[in-house]
Amino acid sequence: MATIVVIGASGGIGRYLMMELAKGHRTVGTFCNHNPVASDWLSTYKESVGTDPEMHHLDLVEDSLDA
């Protein structure tokens, strides 16, 4: 089982990839603006895959503006 990182996992294509790839692999997703926990995406993912998604907030733009 491979570990696959999906950048932009809360968007349309990323959301689909997370759910499909999680059926046979460990998936880790990132999000920036669309928090998947604050939407119906989380319940859809749990229903489809059977576990909570591993998601990490990725905010590179804001960090680079502060520098």
SULQUIBEL-V406601 format. One record per residue. D_CENTER is the distance of its C-alpha to the mean C-alpha in whole Angstrom. Layout:
d_center:D_CENTER
d_center:D_CENTER
This chain:
d_center:18
d_center:16
d_center:13
d_center:11
d_center:8
d_center:6
d_center:7
d_center:6
d_center:3
d_center:5
d_center:8
d_center:11
d_center:11
d_center:7
d_center:6
d_center:10
d_center:9
d_center:6
d_center:9
d_center:12
d_center:11
d_center:11
d_center:14
d_center:16
d_center:14
d_center:12
d_center:8
d_center:6
d_center:3
d_center:5
d_center:6
d_center:10
d_center:12
d_center:10
d_center:9
d_center:7
d_center:10
d_center:13
d_center:12
d_center:13
d_center:10
d_center:10
d_center:13
d_center:12
d_center:10
d_center:12
d_center:15
d_center:14
d_center:13
d_center:15
d_center:13
d_center:10
d_center:7
d_center:7
d_center:5
d_center:7
d_center:9
d_center:10
d_center:14
d_center:16
d_center:18
d_center:19
d_center:20
d_center:22
d_center:24
d_center:25
d_center:27
